[in-house]
């Protein structure tokens, strides 16, 4: 019985070590982007990825709103909520974020504040 337990423990430990060493295996990722005061009233943008599915949300007037994802391509993500559209280019040296609110165009000054990966 001790021999089986030891062998099973070794297999489990090996599997855990293999998974821990695999950097490309991401189950959850959350990026928070904080924006300077702007005409669209956007305070922050959050991009969350869970099991390969991305969600985009923004904060305005201390309320969080979930957006409908429009584009999810390498280096670019965009979403829509009612009459607000946000487009984020993540390939640029600095985050390039644009918003269209109603019929007004805004170029947002934002910086990535936190990033969490599990």
Backbone as JSON, one array per atom type, in Angstrom:
{
  "sequence": "XXXXXXXXXXXXXXXXXXXXXXXXXXXXXXXXXXXXXXXXXXXXXXXXXXXXXXXXXXXXXXXXXXXXXXXXXXXXXXXXXXXXXXXXXXXXXXXXXXXXXXXXXXXXXXXXXXXXXX",
  "N": [[0.83, -1.19, 0.0], [1.93, 1.27, 0.77], [3.81, 1.53, -1.18], [2.25, 1.87, -3.54], [1.01, 4.29, -2.88], [3.21, 6.02, -2.77], [4.11, 5.89, -5.42], [1.87, 6.96, -6.77], [1.84, 9.51, -5.62], [4.24, 10.5, -6.61], [3.67, 10.6, -9.35], [1.62, 12.52, -9.4], [3.01, 14.75, -8.39], [4.91, 15.1, -10.41], [3.23, 15.72, -12.58], [2.12, 18.15, -11.66], [4.44, 19.73, -11.49], [5.17, 19.81, -14.17], [3.0, 21.2, -15.32], [3.27, 23.63, -13.94], [5.64, 24.59, -14.96], [5.03, 25.31, -17.5], [4.78, 28.08, -19.23], [3.11, 29.12, -21.19], [0.58, 28.23, -20.68], [-2.25, 29.59, -19.76], [-4.83, 30.13, -17.65], [-6.37, 32.17, -16.68], [-6.48, 35.66, -17.15], [-6.13, 39.07, -16.4], [-6.28, 42.4, -17.28], [-5.97, 45.7, -16.34], [-6.64, 48.91, -17.38], [-5.98, 52.2, -16.84], [-7.43, 55.36, -17.29], [-6.76, 58.8, -18.1], [-8.57, 61.8, -17.23], [-11.24, 62.35, -19.45], [-13.27, 63.31, -22.32], [-15.17, 61.37, -22.87], [-15.69, 60.26, -20.47], [-14.61, 57.92, -19.5], [-13.12, 55.99, -17.09], [-11.62, 53.68, -16.57], [-10.53, 50.67, -18.2], [-11.11, 47.25, -18.61], [-9.7, 44.18, -19.5], [-10.41, 40.88, -19.68], [-9.43, 37.51, -19.75], [-10.52, 34.28, -19.93], [-10.04, 30.95, -20.04], [-9.47, 31.14, -22.81], [-11.5, 32.78, -23.76], [-12.38, 36.13, -24.23], [-13.33, 39.03, -22.35], [-14.57, 42.33, -22.29], [-14.7, 45.33, -20.53], [-15.74, 48.51, -19.15], [-15.24, 51.37, -17.04], [-17.25, 53.97, -15.96], [-18.24, 56.93, -14.4], [-17.97, 55.67, -11.92], [-19.29, 53.26, -12.3], [-19.45, 49.96, -13.62], [-19.45, 48.64, -16.86], [-20.27, 46.06, -19.05], [-19.01, 45.18, -22.2], [-19.98, 44.41, -25.59], [-18.06, 42.25, -27.43], [-16.37, 43.16, -30.32], [-14.1, 43.02, -32.03], [-11.43, 40.79, -31.87], [-8.46, 40.38, -32.34], [-5.0, 39.51, -32.91], [-3.12, 41.88, -31.23], [-5.11, 43.77, -31.32], [-8.19, 44.86, -29.96], [-11.64, 45.37, -29.66], [-14.75, 46.84, -28.59], [-18.3, 47.26, -27.92], [-20.79, 49.21, -26.35], [-23.96, 50.14, -26.08], [-24.14, 53.36, -27.24], [-21.41, 53.68, -27.31], [-18.18, 53.01, -28.46], [-15.14, 51.29, -28.17], [-11.78, 51.04, -29.08], [-8.81, 49.26, -28.94], [-5.41, 49.27, -29.46], [-2.93, 47.12, -28.97], [-0.43, 46.59, -29.89], [1.18, 48.79, -30.27], [3.91, 50.88, -29.04], [3.13, 52.45, -26.88], [-0.03, 52.2, -25.33], [-2.64, 52.49, -27.61], [-5.61, 53.97, -27.63], [-8.89, 54.45, -28.63], [-12.03, 56.09, -28.63], [-15.44, 56.19, -29.51], [-18.12, 58.08, -28.86], [-21.38, 58.39, -29.1], [-21.6, 60.65, -31.6], [-19.1, 61.65, -31.34], [-15.54, 61.68, -31.39], [-12.85, 60.37, -29.53], [-9.5, 60.39, -28.46], [-7.94, 58.48, -26.21], [-5.98, 58.95, -23.27], [-4.33, 56.65, -21.74], [-3.0, 54.23, -19.41], [-1.52, 51.07, -18.78], [-2.26, 49.6, -15.78], [-2.49, 47.41, -13.97], [-1.77, 43.95, -14.2], [-2.76, 40.66, -14.18], [-2.07, 37.27, -14.04], [-2.92, 33.84, -14.18]],
  "CA": [[0.0, 0.0, 0.0], [2.82, 2.43, 0.82], [4.47, 1.61, -2.48], [1.28, 2.47, -4.46], [0.82, 5.68, -2.49], [4.42, 6.73, -3.17], [4.11, 5.98, -6.88], [0.82, 7.91, -7.14], [2.28, 10.84, -5.21], [5.29, 10.92, -7.55], [3.01, 10.95, -10.62], [0.92, 13.78, -9.2], [4.03, 15.78, -8.25], [5.48, 15.3, -11.74], [2.21, 16.42, -13.38], [2.04, 19.54, -11.17], [5.67, 20.42, -11.88], [5.1, 20.02, -15.62], [2.05, 22.29, -15.56], [3.8, 24.88, -13.39], [6.74, 25.02, -15.82], [4.49, 25.67, -18.81], [4.4, 29.5, -19.18], [2.08, 29.46, -22.17], [-0.71, 27.76, -20.19], [-2.87, 30.65, -18.98], [-6.24, 29.86, -17.44], [-7.05, 33.43, -16.41], [-5.66, 36.86, -17.26], [-6.91, 40.29, -16.23], [-5.51, 43.62, -17.47], [-6.71, 46.91, -16.04], [-6.06, 50.08, -18.02], [-6.53, 53.39, -16.19], [-7.42, 56.48, -18.23], [-6.82, 60.16, -17.59], [-9.88, 62.42, -17.43], [-11.5, 62.51, -20.88], [-14.63, 63.73, -22.67], [-16.07, 60.21, -22.88], [-15.95, 59.9, -19.08], [-14.1, 56.57, -19.22], [-12.12, 56.01, -16.04], [-10.77, 52.5, -16.67], [-10.95, 49.6, -19.12], [-10.62, 45.96, -18.13], [-9.72, 43.07, -20.44], [-10.25, 39.61, -18.96], [-9.42, 36.3, -20.58], [-10.74, 33.08, -19.13], [-10.11, 29.76, -20.9], [-9.45, 31.52, -24.21], [-12.6, 33.7, -24.08], [-12.11, 37.47, -23.7], [-14.41, 39.95, -21.99], [-14.13, 43.71, -22.25], [-15.61, 46.18, -19.77], [-15.18, 49.82, -18.86], [-15.81, 52.04, -15.87], [-17.62, 55.38, -16.17], [-19.02, 57.41, -13.25], [-17.85, 54.63, -10.89], [-20.12, 52.1, -12.66], [-18.79, 49.08, -14.56], [-20.33, 48.21, -17.94], [-19.71, 45.0, -19.89], [-19.15, 45.51, -23.61], [-20.06, 43.35, -26.59], [-16.79, 42.17, -28.12], [-16.5, 43.29, -31.76], [-12.87, 42.54, -32.65], [-10.45, 40.16, -30.99], [-7.39, 39.94, -33.21], [-3.7, 39.77, -32.28], [-2.74, 43.28, -31.18], [-6.25, 44.69, -31.37], [-9.45, 44.42, -29.37], [-12.63, 46.45, -29.63], [-16.05, 46.46, -28.06], [-19.38, 48.22, -28.03], [-21.84, 49.25, -25.34], [-24.94, 51.15, -26.51], [-23.6, 54.29, -28.23], [-19.97, 53.84, -27.06], [-17.28, 52.01, -29.02], [-13.75, 51.45, -27.74], [-10.83, 50.25, -29.86], [-7.51, 49.25, -28.27], [-4.3, 48.69, -30.22], [-1.94, 46.73, -27.97], [0.87, 46.38, -30.52], [1.95, 50.03, -30.23], [4.79, 51.01, -27.88], [2.21, 52.9, -25.85], [-1.4, 51.8, -25.66], [-3.39, 53.42, -28.46], [-7.01, 53.7, -27.33], [-9.81, 55.41, -29.22], [-13.42, 55.87, -28.25], [-16.47, 56.95, -30.21], [-19.26, 58.2, -27.96], [-22.37, 59.07, -29.93], [-20.94, 61.02, -32.85], [-17.84, 62.3, -30.98], [-14.35, 60.83, -31.39], [-11.9, 60.71, -28.48], [-8.28, 59.61, -28.33], [-7.79, 58.41, -24.76], [-4.66, 58.86, -22.69], [-4.46, 55.6, -20.73], [-1.8, 53.44, -19.11], [-1.8, 49.78, -18.15], [-1.93, 49.73, -14.37], [-2.27, 46.11, -13.36], [-1.94, 42.76, -15.03], [-2.75, 39.47, -13.32], [-2.15, 36.03, -14.82], [-2.93, 32.62, -13.37]],
  "C": [[0.87, 1.25, 0.0], [3.49, 2.64, -0.52], [3.55, 2.26, -3.51], [1.09, 3.96, -4.15], [2.0, 6.53, -2.94], [4.47, 6.91, -4.68], [3.06, 6.98, -7.37], [1.22, 9.34, -6.79], [3.34, 11.37, -6.18], [4.68, 11.33, -8.89], [2.3, 12.3, -10.51], [1.91, 14.94, -9.11], [4.65, 16.1, -9.61], [4.5, 16.07, -12.64], [2.11, 17.89, -12.96], [3.27, 20.33, -11.59], [5.68, 20.73, -13.37], [4.17, 21.18, -15.94], [2.59, 23.63, -15.07], [4.91, 25.44, -14.28], [6.27, 25.52, -17.17], [3.96, 27.11, -18.76], [3.26, 29.84, -20.11], [0.68, 29.01, -21.74], [-1.3, 28.82, -19.26], [-4.35, 30.34, -18.87], [-7.03, 31.15, -17.26], [-6.05, 34.57, -16.51], [-6.57, 38.07, -17.15], [-5.97, 41.48, -16.36], [-6.42, 44.8, -17.19], [-5.95, 48.1, -16.61], [-6.76, 51.3, -17.43], [-6.36, 54.58, -17.13], [-7.44, 57.81, -17.5], [-8.21, 60.72, -17.89], [-10.06, 62.72, -18.93], [-12.97, 62.85, -21.11], [-15.63, 62.6, -22.69], [-16.41, 59.75, -21.46], [-15.45, 58.53, -18.68], [-12.95, 56.67, -18.21], [-11.13, 54.86, -16.17], [-11.39, 51.51, -17.65], [-10.34, 48.31, -18.59], [-10.78, 44.91, -19.24], [-9.47, 41.8, -19.64], [-10.31, 38.46, -19.95], [-9.52, 35.1, -19.66], [-10.95, 31.92, -20.09], [-10.24, 30.13, -22.38], [-10.55, 32.49, -24.63], [-12.32, 35.05, -23.42], [-13.4, 38.22, -23.4], [-13.81, 41.34, -21.87], [-15.17, 44.51, -21.47], [-14.93, 47.52, -19.52], [-15.89, 50.39, -17.64], [-16.03, 53.51, -16.22], [-18.52, 55.78, -15.01], [-19.09, 56.35, -12.15], [-18.8, 53.46, -11.09], [-19.37, 51.28, -13.7], [-19.81, 48.57, -15.57], [-19.61, 47.17, -18.79], [-20.02, 45.33, -21.34], [-19.34, 44.25, -24.44], [-18.76, 43.37, -27.37], [-17.02, 42.21, -29.64], [-15.31, 42.68, -32.49], [-11.97, 41.96, -31.59], [-9.38, 39.54, -31.88], [-6.06, 40.19, -32.49], [-3.35, 41.26, -32.36], [-3.89, 44.26, -31.2], [-7.48, 44.05, -30.74], [-10.4, 45.61, -29.36], [-13.96, 45.92, -29.14], [-17.04, 47.6, -28.17], [-20.34, 48.07, -26.85], [-22.75, 50.43, -25.69], [-24.31, 52.06, -27.55], [-22.11, 54.59, -28.01], [-19.21, 52.68, -27.69], [-15.87, 52.33, -28.56], [-12.89, 50.52, -28.59], [-9.45, 50.4, -29.21], [-6.5, 48.56, -29.17], [-3.19, 48.39, -29.22], [-0.56, 46.5, -28.56], [1.76, 47.62, -30.46], [2.84, 50.06, -28.99], [4.0, 51.49, -26.67], [0.82, 52.49, -26.28], [-2.07, 52.88, -26.5], [-4.87, 53.08, -28.28], [-7.86, 54.83, -27.88], [-11.22, 55.05, -28.78], [-14.31, 56.74, -29.13], [-17.7, 56.91, -29.31], [-20.3, 59.04, -28.67], [-21.73, 59.38, -31.27], [-19.63, 61.77, -32.57], [-16.72, 61.29, -30.89], [-13.39, 61.31, -30.31], [-10.68, 59.8, -28.59], [-7.94, 59.64, -26.85], [-6.33, 58.28, -24.35], [-4.74, 57.89, -21.51], [-3.14, 54.87, -20.55], [-2.22, 52.15, -18.44], [-1.33, 49.85, -16.7], [-1.61, 48.37, -13.74], [-2.51, 45.0, -14.38], [-1.79, 41.56, -14.12], [-2.95, 38.24, -14.2], [-2.09, 34.83, -13.88], [-2.93, 31.43, -14.29]]
}
